[in-house]
Amino acid sequence: MDDRTQWLVEHGYLSFHDGDPCLNADAFALVGNVSPERFRQGTHSDPDGGMHMDAGLQRDLKRGAQELMARYDSADMVEILYGEAMRYEMERNQS
């Protein structure tokens, strides 16, 4: 595991289940370039235990992810998440 991935795991943004990467809600919001608050407002639990996103949130996440891929000139989720998580942590610690 590289240093960025390790940092993301240690800070709770990323975990692995059966070898597959899983993002927490804040991480999912960050890679979609929406605020964690906006992400929580646009998601709802289904009766079967799943999650549903409203259409506006889906649109915002898609647009935001495209903006971040252009900004980082990369489609590497770990690279983008690490950069955005570092920025988010710095902003959160300043307030």
C-alpha positions as CSV (number, residue, x, y, z in Angstrom):
1,M,0.0,0.0,0.0
2,D,1.5,3.4,-1.0
3,D,1.7,6.3,1.4
4,R,-1.4,8.1,0.1
5,T,-3.5,5.0,0.3
6,Q,-2.3,4.4,3.8
7,W,-3.1,7.9,4.9
8,L,-6.6,7.7,3.4
9,V,-7.1,4.4,5.3
10,E,-5.7,5.8,8.6
11,H,-8.0,8.9,8.3
12,G,-11.1,6.8,7.6
13,Y,-11.7,7.9,4.0
14,L,-10.9,4.6,2.4
15,S,-11.3,1.0,3.6
16,F,-11.1,-2.4,1.9
17,H,-13.7,-5.1,2.0
18,D,-12.9,-8.4,0.3
19,G,-10.0,-6.6,-1.4
20,D,-12.2,-4.0,-3.0
21,P,-11.8,-0.3,-2.1
22,C,-14.7,1.4,-0.3
23,L,-15.2,5.1,0.3
24,N,-16.9,6.6,3.3
25,A,-19.6,9.3,2.8
26,D,-17.1,12.2,3.1
27,A,-14.8,10.5,0.6
28,F,-17.5,9.9,-1.9
29,A,-18.6,13.5,-1.6
30,L,-15.0,14.7,-2.0
31,V,-14.3,12.7,-5.2
32,G,-17.6,14.1,-6.6
33,N,-16.6,17.7,-5.6
34,V,-19.7,18.3,-3.5
35,S,-19.7,19.1,0.2
36,P,-20.3,16.3,2.6
37,E,-23.4,18.1,3.8
38,R,-24.8,18.2,0.3
39,F,-24.0,14.5,-0.1
40,R,-25.9,13.7,3.1
41,Q,-28.9,15.8,2.1
42,G,-29.2,14.1,-1.2
43,T,-28.9,10.5,0.0
44,H,-31.6,8.3,1.5
45,S,-31.7,4.8,2.9
46,D,-33.8,2.3,1.1
47,P,-36.0,-0.2,3.1
48,D,-33.7,-3.1,1.9
49,G,-30.7,-1.4,3.5
50,G,-29.4,0.2,0.3
51,M,-28.8,3.8,-0.5
52,H,-30.6,6.1,-3.0
53,M,-29.3,9.4,-4.3
54,D,-31.6,12.0,-5.7
55,A,-31.2,12.9,-9.4
56,G,-29.8,16.4,-8.6
57,L,-27.0,14.9,-6.4
58,Q,-26.2,12.3,-9.1
59,R,-25.8,15.1,-11.7
60,D,-23.7,17.2,-9.3
61,L,-21.4,14.2,-8.5
62,K,-20.9,13.4,-12.1
63,R,-20.1,17.0,-13.0
64,G,-17.9,17.4,-10.0
65,A,-15.9,14.3,-10.7
66,Q,-15.3,15.4,-14.2
67,E,-14.1,18.8,-12.9
68,L,-11.6,17.1,-10.5
69,M,-10.3,14.7,-13.2
70,A,-9.6,17.8,-15.3
71,R,-8.0,19.7,-12.4
72,Y,-5.7,16.8,-11.5
73,D,-5.3,15.7,-15.1
74,S,-5.9,12.2,-13.8
75,A,-8.7,9.6,-13.4
76,D,-6.9,8.0,-10.5
77,M,-9.4,7.9,-7.7
78,V,-6.7,7.6,-5.0
79,E,-4.7,10.6,-6.3
80,I,-7.9,12.8,-6.5
81,L,-9.2,11.6,-3.1
82,Y,-5.9,12.2,-1.4
83,G,-5.6,15.7,-2.8
84,E,-9.1,16.6,-2.0
85,A,-9.0,15.0,1.5
86,M,-5.8,16.9,2.3
87,R,-7.5,20.2,1.3
88,Y,-10.6,19.3,3.2
89,E,-8.6,18.4,6.4
90,M,-6.7,21.7,6.2
91,E,-9.9,23.7,5.8
92,R,-11.6,21.9,8.6
93,N,-8.6,22.4,11.0
94,Q,-8.5,26.1,10.2
95,S,-12.1,26.6,11.4
